[in-house]
Amino acid sequence: MWIACTVDAVVDGGDHKIVTGSVDDAWHCEANPLTYHRRVFGTHSPS
């Protein structure tokens, strides 16, 4: 699933930024998802 958004607001959330947006478009593709874990990007497939 890919989602294209327009950013509505960016607010401070402690040591993070919280981003809210409005969905402009969405579509489904058959690729493995991009994940972020322990400061590393990767792909994982269902087991």
URURJO-V333430 format. One line per field, one symbol per residue. phi: phi as a letter, one per 30 degrees, with the letter a starting at -180 (. if undefined). burial: # if it has 24 or more other ideal C-beta (glycine too) atoms within 12 Angstrom, else .. A space follows every 50 residues. Layout:
# URURJO-V333430
phi=???
burial=???
This chain:
# URURJO-V333430
phi=.cbcbcdcabbdbicbccccacdcabacbcddddbbbhibdabbcdc
burial=...............................................
